[in-house]
Amino acid sequence: MTQPPLNQLTTLQQTILDIVHKYPGQFSRSGLAKMLVGAKSWQGREFPEYGRFSKYRRKDVGYQVDILLQQSYLRLDGRNHLVPLSLSSGVGEAR
């Protein structure tokens, strides 16, 4: 799948990219979705982005993460945590 220009991404997709760049390797796909929708089961409420997309369902946010993975904006490290493609050469990967 080809990458659309960054200016064509939705606000949610841009936020996902920003968070993964800011916290590389910190979130799994489902963990990021829980944090963004403000799920009560999410333990890390210290993130300023917590609950920012509370109007969305976790499933919808997870779908957007999957799209960004398919478009090669993101990839999963060795622990199945999200990293920006530019950091995928071993930074943050499990050893």
Buried (B, 14 or more C-beta within 10 A) or exposed (E): EEEEEEEEBEEBBBBBBEBBBEBBBBBBBBBBBBBBBBBEEBEEEEBEBBBBBEEBEBEBBBEBBEBBBEBEBBBBBEEEBBBBBEBBEEEBBEE
